[in-house]
């Protein structure tokens, strides 16, 4: 894999190329710098020789379709099965996340309902607007709801990928198919897992991709609205608000503020009544946000791959930290069985000790000017925000990492299409090889389940995310160092209107 990034000796810099050989059908004319740089890599050479034909493209489409359709079918089958649960009404719960949510969502259609969807036995994880959006699916039955849910997620994946690709490419140079295939290899696993699990992380990814696409096109207010929708869907994208504030993108923030008011208060308030909606919001905050933000508890089980959760778990196992479990009554209120925190005041400094260095790195690296919003360094910065969301969260399951396609499209595009030294590419791909092992190969389905769980307990996926975060920052620094003498921003940007 390291050789995939090595300079192609048969194609010296500045030599003429057949420009139609790369995916995207580039128009005739002077060669664009990105194409010249891409062809100098072995990945570009492989793209030209083996990938630039209709058969490979059709095979890639079929492969992507299978990666989306097969888990969708599995999800429709799985959601019809029930497990015994003493904590759910009726003593059982449907499998998958959507299966657990449908009975709660059905209650929202009853105007006389007095059951709290955030109370014991329900524990819905997002604000009322999302629950209201799911409620109409209950009219379709379990199978119909699962089909519509899966179809919506497939559309969301395709929209997210399309907007990311269009936002990073130029009018004269499309993102090569080789870059897309490499990004897919690194990031398709969380997409497949989220579809199979029936969760809503893919929708969050789509809202973030739409927000970024609108930002690139200078529709800043609308970008803020979709960013607010992402926050309502999953909360962790609130970190992107800090990023846009740091970049002084005030119109984005105004749109986000309007969107937050609409999505958190106005729309659900008009449907439920403002008093009931406020009661639900407070219950949601007490259930999901307060245990981590105010009291320092995080999921202690091996599946949690957030940096805080992994470090706390490892330090607890070797005796560096004293760990205390969440009290039973609080655990029932939060709907989590295995929550813990450091037991001492000194140990509770672990959370800021983890988060502050990450914020410092982001502040240092994310300084690319926003004049040219198609500058791929900006997408790399946004990718670092997406990775920080996963690292700094209270709980990060592997299927939460649905934003990885955005991250790896940016990484592979910049690595292969921007001027970098052969030496830098070689060691960078060595790191990418380690990421592939940590994020993809050391997983259940490839390894035995018991071994895969043991590796998760040691944070294998978390370390892959952290390595990706570090390398993305180094890639921004390397490209910035070459910026003055290479690849000027000479291509016009789209403008709003």
N, C-alpha and C positions, 0 to 999 in steps of 0.2 A: 504493500500500500504506500510505503514511503516513496517508491519509485514513481508513483502516479503523479507526484508533484515536481519531479526533476525536470530540468531544462531539456527540451528535445533538441539534440545536436543537429538533426537534419533540417531544422528550421531556424536559421539565424535571425536575430532581431532585425526588423526592418525589411525582411524578404517579402515579396508579394504573395498573396494567398488567394485562393478561390473563396470569396466571401460568402458564397451561398452554401458552403459546406457545414456551417454551424446552424443549429436549430434557431429558427426565427426568420429565415429568408431575408438577410440584410441587403438593402438596395446597393446597386453599383455605385462606385465612387471611391474616394480615398479611404484607405483602411482606417478604421477607428482604433484608438489605442487599446481598448479593452480586448478586442479581437486579437490583435497582435500579441498581447500579453498572454491571453488564454492559449493560443496556438504554440507558445513556447513551452508549455507544460506538457507532460506526458498524458495527463487527463484530456487536454485539448487535442492531442494527436490521436488518442483512442476515440474521442468523440468524432473526429473527422473521418477516421477509417472505418469504424464499426457501428457508431451510434446514429450517424446522420443518414438514416434511411427510413422509409415508411414502415418496414417490418418491425424495427426496433421501437419506433414510436408507438405503433399499435400494441406491441407487447408491453410497453410501459403503461399504456392506458389500461390494458386488460389487467395487469398486475395491480395497479392502483384500485381499479374497480373491484377486484377480488378482495383486496385488503379492506375495503369498505363494506362490501356486501356480505361476505362470509360472517364476520362478527355481528352484523345486523341480524342475519337469520338466526344465529346462535342466541342473540339477545331476545328475539321474539319467542323462541322456544323456552328459554330460561325463565322469562318473566311469568310464565304460566304456572311455575312450580312454587310451592310454599314451604316455608320452614316453620317449625314450632318456635314460638317466642312468648315468654311469659309477660313481656313488657308491652305487647301490642294488643289492641282491642280484638277480641275473638281468639286470642291465644296463638295466632300465627301471623306471618308476614310473607308477602310475595318476595321472591328473590329479585335482585338488582335494585339500584337506587330508585328508578322510576316506579318499580313495583311497590316500594315502601312508601312513596310519596302519593300515589294515586288515591288511597283511602282518605288521606288528609286533605288532598285537593278537592275531593268530592264534597267535603264538609263546607267548603267555601261557597258552593252553589246554594246552600240553605241559608236564607236570610235570618232565620231564627237560631242558627247554630251558636252555641255558647262554648264550644270546645276550643281551647287554645292550641293552635297548630304547632306551637313552640314548647308546649308542655310535655309532661311525661307520656310516653307511648307514641309520640309523633316526632318531636325534635327536628322539625324542618330546618334545613341549614342556611336558607337564604331569606331575604326580606319578602314581605307580602306580595309585591308585584310579580315575582317569579311564580309563587304559588297560584296566584290568580291566572297567570298565563297557562299553567298546567291544567287548571280546573276544567276547561272545555274538553280536554282529552278524555275525561272520565265518561263522557257521553258515548264514546266510541267502543267501550269495552276494553279489556286488558290487551287483547291482540291488536285491535285497531289503534289504540294509543301507542303501543310499541312500534307499529309500522310507521305511523306519522312521526313519532319521535326520532326513529332511526333515519327516515328520509330527510327530516330537517337537519340532522347532524351531518349527513352526507353532503347536502347542499352547503352547509356552513363550512365544512372542510374545503370544498372546491372554491367557494367564494374567498375564504381566507388565503388559500394558496395563490389564487389568481391575482388578488390585490397586492400581495407581497411581491410576487414576480413582476407585476407591472410597475410597482412603485420603485423597484431597484434598477430596472432596465432603462435603457435609453431608446429614443425613437430610432436610432441607427444601429442598435445592438440589443438583441434579446438575450435573456439569461439562457446559457447553453443547457442542453438536455443532460450533459454529463454532470453539471452542477446540481440539477434537480434530482438526478438519480442518487447521487451521493447524499444529498440532504434527506432524501426519502429513506435511505438505508439507516440513517442515524435516528430518525424521528418518527417513523411510522408506528412503532410499538405502543407508545402512549395513546395514539389515536385509536388503534385497534382495541386497546384495553378500555378506553373510555366508552366506545360504542358498545362493547360487550357488557360493560358494567351498568350502562344506562344512566350515567351521570350527565352533568351539564357543562363540563369543562370545555368541550368543543365549541359551545356557543360563546363562551367567554373569549376563546381564541379568535372566533370570527368577528366579534365586536371590536377587539383590539386591532385586528388586521384592517377592518373597515376604518377605524379611527385613524390608523397610520396612513392608509391610502388617501383619506380626505386631507390629512395634514400635509402630505407630500404635494397635493394639488391645491393647497392654500385655502381650502374650505375649513378654516380653523374652528369656527363656531360649531359646525356640524360634527367635526372631529371630537370636540368636547362632549357633545351629546352622546355619541357612541362610546366614548370613554366612560361616561357616567353609567351607561347601560352595562358595560363590563364590570364596573364596581358593584352595581346592584346584583349582578349575576354571581360574583365570586369574591368580592371584597378586596382580595389581594391586589388587583390592579390599581387600587388607590395609590400605590407607590408610583405609578406613572404620573399622577397628579403632581407629586413632588418633582419629578423629572421635568415636566413642562413648566413648572414654576421656576425651577433652576435655569431653564433655557429662556425664561422671560416671554413665554408664549401666552400672553394675557387673554387673547381671544379664545384660545383653547380652554383656558381655565374658566372664562365666563360661560362658555357653552357647557362645560362640565358642571358648574354651579347650578345653572338653569336645569340641566338634566337631572342632577341629584334631587333638586326640589320636586321636579315632576315625578321621578320614578320612585323616590322614597316616600313622598308625602301626598302630592296632589292627586295623581291618578289612583293609587289604592285608596286614598281618603275619600274620593268621590264615589268609589264602588262600595267600600266597606263602611264608610262613615269615618270621620277624622278621629274620633275618640277611640274607636276600636282599632283603627290602623296604628295609632300611637301606642296603644297597649301592646299590640303585636310587635311593633318595632322594639319596644323596651324589653319584651320577653325574649326576642331574638338576640338583642345585645347581651342580656344577662346570660343566655344559654351559650352563645357561640363566641362572642368577642371578649367579654369580661374575664373568663377564666385564664386566658393567655395575656391579654393586654394589661389587666389590672392585678391579677393574682399570680402570674408567672407559670401556670400549668401548661403542659404540652403532652401530646400523645406519647406514651412510653413504649408502645409496642414496636416490634421490628419493622413493620410496614412503613412507619413514619420516617421519611428521608429528608426532612428539613434539617438544616445544619444544627440548630439548637437542640432538636430532638435527638439527633445522632450523638452529638458531643455529650449531652447530658446522660444519655444511656450508656455510652462507653465509659465516661468518667465514674458513673455510678457503679458499673460492674467491677472496676479495678480499685474502688475505694477512695478515689480522689474526691468525689462528692458524696455527701449524705443526701439521700433521696427520700422525700415523703410523698405518699400517695394522696390523691384527692379524697376528701371525706366522702362517705357514701351518699349523703344527701345532695352534695354538690354534683357528684358524678351522675346521679339520677336526673338532676336538672339539666346537665349538659348533654346527656345521652351518650357519653363515652365511658367505656368500662375501664380503661387503662390509662389514666392521666396522672402525672406526677410533676414535681418541681424540686429544685434544690432545697434542702431543708434549712440551710443557714443563710443569714444575710449576706455573708461573703460569697456563698455559692450562687446567690441570685444576681450577682454581678456578671454571671456568665452571659446572660442575654445581651446586655449592652456591650460586653467584651466581644461578642460575635458581630453584632449589627453595626457598631460604630466604625470599625475598619472597613466594612463593605461600603458604607455610606461615604467614607473618605476616598476610597478607590473610585467610586462612581463620580464624586465631585471633581477628582483630579483628571479622570479620563474623558468624561463627557463634556468636552469643551469645543466640539466642532461647531463652526458657525452655521447658521441656518439659512444663509442666503441661497445656497443651492440645496434644496431639500431632497434631491435625488442623490446627493453625495452618500455613498454606501456606508460611510462612517457613522452617519446618523442612524441608519438602521441597525448597525452594530451596537451603538449606544442603547437604542431601544431594546435590543436583544439582551444586553446586560441587565436592563431593568427587569425584563421577563425572567431571567435567571435568578436575580435577587429576590423576586417575588416568591419563587420556589424555595430558595435557601432560607429566607427569613420568616417564612410562614410558621404558624403553630404546628400544622400537620401538612405534610406533602406526601401523598401516595403517588406511586409511579404513574397512575392514569391521570393525575393532575397536570402532568407535564405536556399538555397538548399544544403549548406554544413553541415547542422545540422545532417544528418545521420552519417557523419564522427565523429562529436563531440560526439553524444550520444552512438555510438558503443564504442568509447574509454572510456567514462564515466562509462557506465554500466559494461563493461569488467573489468576495474580496480576495481570498487567498489565491485564486486562479486567474482573476481578470484585472488585478491591480499590480503595478510594478513592485516586485519584492525580490530580494536576492534568493538565489538557489539555496544558499545555506539556511536562510530563515525558513523557507518553505520546507526544507528537509526536517528540521527539528520540530517545526509546527505540526507536520503530518505525523511525526512520532507521537506527539501529544494527542492528536486526533485518533491515532490507533489505540492509545490507552483509553480514550473516551469511548470508542466503540466497544471495547471489552467491558468497561464499567457500566455503560448505559444499556447495552444490547445483549452481549454474549453471556454475561453472568446473570442470566434471568431464568425464571421458571419457564418450562417448555423447552429450554435448551439444556439446562441442568436439572438434576433431580430436585424435587420440591423442597426436601429437607435441606439440601446444600444451598439452594437458592435463598431460602429463608435465613439460614445462618449468615450468608453473605450480606443480606439486607440488614440483619442485626448489627453488623459491623459498618453499615453505611455505604455499601458499594455504589449505589445509585447516587447518593448525596455527593460522594467524592467525584463522581463523573460530572455532576452539575457544577461543582466548585472548580474543577479543572477547566471546564468549558468557559466559565465566567472569567477566569484568569487569562486564558488564551484569547478570548474575545477582546479583552482590554489591551493585551500586548499587540494584537493585530491592528487595533486602532492607532496605537502609538507608532507602529512600524509604517503604516500607510501615511500617517501625518508627517513622519520624518522624510518621506520621499515626495511629499505633495508639491513642494516648491518647483521641482524640476521635471515632473511627470504628470501626465493626464490632467490637463487643465479642465475646468468646468466650463466647457465651450458649447454645451448643448442646451437649447432653450428649455425652460421648465413650463409645464402647463400652469395657467393662471385661472383663478376663479372668475368665470364669466369671460 
